[in-house]
Amino acid sequence: MRNNFNLDALVRPNVKAMEPYSSARDEFTEISDDLVYLDANENPFNTGVNRYPDPHQQKLKTILAKQRGINSSNLLLGNGSDEILDLLFRAFCEPKTDSIITVPPTYGMYKVLAGVNAVRNKEVLLTSSFQLNVAGILEAIDETTKLIFICSPNNPTGNSIASEDIPQLLASFRGLVVIDEAYIDFSKQQSWANVLDEYPNLVVTQTLSKAYAMAGIRLGICIASEAIIAVLRKIKPPYNVNTLTQERAIAELESINDIKERIHLIISEKELLSKQLLEVNFIQDVLPSDANFLLVRVDDANKRYTELTQQGIIVRNRSTQPMCDNTLRITIGTPSENKRLRTVLKNME
Ligand SMILES: *Cc1c(COP(=O)(O)O)cnc(C)c1O
């Protein structure tokens, strides 16, 4: 199936008509110690943070692009990937007119952002094995549908979405397919960012919050065609990634081997914990996970959640999500935290 994708037709008319806000740092980007900057009403006295941050995060993007084997021009950074998801709504979805498709049980933020932006959210449940109901999604698409959100590996179920199901959506949908890869670094699956050139309507989001251990600095990554990135750049707040975030991310990314080592440790702890949890008599099932958490099915989630809390262990009760009755989502901790979890669970039998 050929996709006659037309980005221009997808962009909201008000966004299409806009010129991006041009900040002082946009008009003059050359950074040199010899220059006297009297253009942005900044305080001239050096505190380390008296200057506005680079609105295009050139240095950070260069490092990220190199590490991910993609071009810097295919990147847009945000204040967490949650900001990027919001920018996608604001660029492509007309409030009170347009719609999106989500595939629960999945990350709750897509629905929240649909609500905030007054965009209708059509839900097509995952199958019983937590895979895409491709026929159902294709049927739910109509002329108001602008975005389809797919989370892979999926939160809260932990599984990856079968890669053979996604090209069909990309080929037949004239809106954007957004693949949220917040957990991709824990997975053996290839990132969809590697095949960006094949799909003009593909958007991939990633984050430094999980595998990269930087949730506190808020740095999200959007990977898409230059044309899509150009639309998002038009509407992004100019200084959405602050100086401290840019500097800290650059510093941490220099120790990429430490980051990878922590990822490997989390994965091996997950594999160990997964086996151990199955030995707990009130845990009925531990779902296979490509992420840094395990979804477990228990006899009575509310009861077990309360008992764990009383023992000082906080997990997430996901029971209200469709097809997730009596499930708890447990993030993989340090080896000693996981050991404590196991002891507490054994004592609860
Ligand atoms: C944690 C999470 C995010 C949030 O990422 P931030 O970059 O911290 O905003 C996005 N998507 C999914 C599926 C997540 O689980």
The ligand as an ORCA input file, in Angstrom:
! r2SCAN-3c Opt
* xyz 0 1
  C       7.970      7.611     31.791
  C       7.330      7.684     30.456
  C       7.400      8.839     29.683
  C       7.824     10.131     30.320
  O       8.936     10.604     29.883
  P       9.509     12.027     30.355
  O      10.552     12.207     29.343
  O      10.001     11.831     31.744
  O       8.409     13.044     30.264
  C       6.906      8.831     28.399
  N       6.310      7.733     27.907
  C       6.187      6.619     28.636
  C       5.528      5.434     28.062
  C       6.670      6.565     29.939
  O       6.494      5.465     30.681
*
